[in-house]
C-alpha cells in the first residue's frame, strides 16, 4: 500500500502507453516523500463507454487509497502533484483529477501480516512529519 487506482478514457492510450501512465503516477506519489517506493501500487482501468457531462471528452481520475495519518496539507500536496504531473504529460486531456481516500490502520490487513514478526515499513513519526520514538510502526 498505498494503492493508486487510475480510471481513464481508453483513447488516451494514443498519447502514452499504459506503462508510461503507471510509471508517472508511481513517480509522482514517491516524489511527495510520503511513501516508500517499494510500497506504492498502481493499477489502471480504461473505459470505452463513459460520460463526462453533456459531451464525451477524455478523462483521467486517480483514486489514492492511503493509510490514515497524513495531514491535510500532505494529502492536498499528493493530489496536486499527481494532477500537475499528469497534466504535463496529457496537456490535451481536459479532465484530470485526484482524490485521496484514507483507510484505517486498525481494519487493514494483508497476507504479510499473517507472519507474527511482520512490521509496517515506516515508523508513525515519518508519516506525521515528526520524529517519534515508538516501538510500533505504521504502513504507508
Wavefront OBJ file of the C-alpha trace (Angstrom):
o trace
v 0.000 0.000 0.000
v -0.773 2.771 -0.845
v -2.911 1.849 -3.825
v -3.443 4.236 -6.731
v -6.339 3.278 -8.985
v -6.399 5.168 -12.280
v -9.663 5.368 -14.222
v -9.374 6.918 -17.672
v -10.732 7.007 -21.186
v -9.214 4.338 -23.401
v -8.359 6.826 -26.133
v -5.578 8.382 -24.031
v -3.506 5.328 -24.962
v -2.953 7.095 -28.299
v -0.917 9.660 -26.361
v 1.026 7.471 -23.907
v 1.273 3.775 -23.108
v -0.274 2.077 -20.099
v 3.217 1.526 -18.690
v 4.083 5.230 -19.005
v 0.905 6.214 -17.181
v 1.592 3.759 -14.366
v 5.218 4.909 -14.088
v 4.173 8.574 -13.915
v 1.665 8.077 -11.109
v 4.183 5.925 -9.223
v 6.877 8.578 -9.647
v 4.514 11.376 -8.593
v 3.487 9.512 -5.437
v 7.074 8.706 -4.464
v 8.179 12.301 -5.107
v 5.951 13.503 -2.227
v 8.163 11.527 0.191
v 5.074 10.117 1.913
v 5.686 6.558 0.708
v 8.443 4.010 0.259
v 8.791 3.392 -3.496
v 8.545 -0.377 -2.939
v 5.155 0.006 -1.242
v 3.384 2.039 -3.953
v 0.896 0.012 -6.010
v -0.591 1.463 -9.216
v -3.350 -0.017 -11.374
v -5.175 1.360 -14.378
v -8.695 0.831 -15.762
v -9.558 2.053 -19.256
v -13.112 2.844 -20.311
v -14.601 2.772 -23.831
v -18.036 3.808 -22.601
v -18.362 6.724 -20.192
v -19.901 10.132 -19.681
v -18.160 13.408 -18.827
v -21.160 15.677 -18.515
v -23.011 16.657 -21.665
v -20.229 15.714 -24.081
v -17.782 12.846 -24.220
v -14.239 14.054 -23.510
v -11.080 12.283 -22.418
v -10.503 11.976 -18.691
v -8.086 10.653 -16.087
v -9.048 10.256 -12.447
v -6.735 8.819 -9.808
v -8.151 7.378 -6.591
v -5.376 7.408 -3.992
v -6.121 4.902 -1.228
v -3.710 5.576 1.616
v -3.305 4.675 5.282
v -4.725 7.246 7.699
v -2.367 9.616 9.483
v -1.284 12.234 6.938
v -2.026 15.902 7.398
v -4.486 17.774 5.187
v -1.505 19.570 3.639
v 0.260 16.284 2.814
v -2.876 14.844 1.212
v -3.528 18.037 -0.751
v 0.081 18.067 -1.967
v -0.241 14.428 -3.056
v -3.344 15.237 -5.119
v -1.835 18.380 -6.608
v 1.430 16.627 -7.502
v -0.335 13.792 -9.314
v -2.633 16.153 -11.259
v 0.213 18.545 -12.133
v 2.421 15.739 -13.434
v -0.383 14.098 -15.427
v -1.415 17.487 -16.864
v 2.131 17.970 -18.162
v 2.038 14.517 -19.707
v -1.511 14.870 -21.093
v -1.916 18.559 -21.916
v -4.812 17.854 -24.315
v -6.886 15.865 -21.784
v -9.499 18.270 -20.347
v -10.495 16.289 -17.233
v -7.716 15.244 -14.851
v -8.370 14.804 -11.144
v -7.293 13.001 -7.999
v -8.863 12.349 -4.641
v -7.394 10.815 -1.513
v -9.262 8.116 0.371
v -7.948 7.139 3.793
v -8.419 3.729 5.351
v -7.983 2.806 8.994
v -4.882 1.044 10.170
v -6.974 -0.888 12.701
v -9.050 -2.532 9.961
v -6.355 -3.016 7.298
v -4.895 -6.490 6.822
v -2.789 -8.203 4.171
v -1.114 -11.591 3.708
v 2.275 -10.401 5.022
v 0.647 -9.570 8.334
v -0.062 -13.269 8.949
v 3.624 -13.505 9.917
v 3.812 -12.750 13.679
v 7.153 -10.932 13.120
v 5.781 -8.606 10.424
v 6.274 -4.858 10.918
v 4.979 -1.997 8.825
v 7.621 -0.361 6.648
v 7.636 3.205 8.016
v 7.525 4.489 11.597
v 4.494 6.528 12.633
v 6.690 9.594 13.155
v 7.680 9.672 9.480
v 4.056 9.690 8.396
v 3.112 12.571 10.643
v 6.219 14.537 9.685
v 7.812 14.373 13.125
v 10.354 12.076 14.688
v 8.711 9.832 17.264
v 10.447 7.107 19.253
v 7.941 4.300 19.096
v 8.117 0.524 19.044
v 5.026 0.433 16.878
v 5.305 1.138 13.140
v 2.772 2.246 10.582
v 2.287 1.279 6.994
v 2.256 3.645 4.091
l 1 2 3 4 5 6 7 8 9 10 11 12 13 14 15 16 17 18 19 20 21 22 23 24 25 26 27 28 29 30 31 32 33 34 35 36 37 38 39 40 41 42 43 44 45 46 47 48 49 50 51 52 53 54 55 56 57 58 59 60 61 62 63 64 65 66 67 68 69 70 71 72 73 74 75 76 77 78 79 80 81 82 83 84 85 86 87 88 89 90 91 92 93 94 95 96 97 98 99 100 101 102 103 104 105 106 107 108 109 110 111 112 113 114 115 116 117 118 119 120 121 122 123 124 125 126 127 128 129 130 131 132 133 134 135 136 137 138 139 140
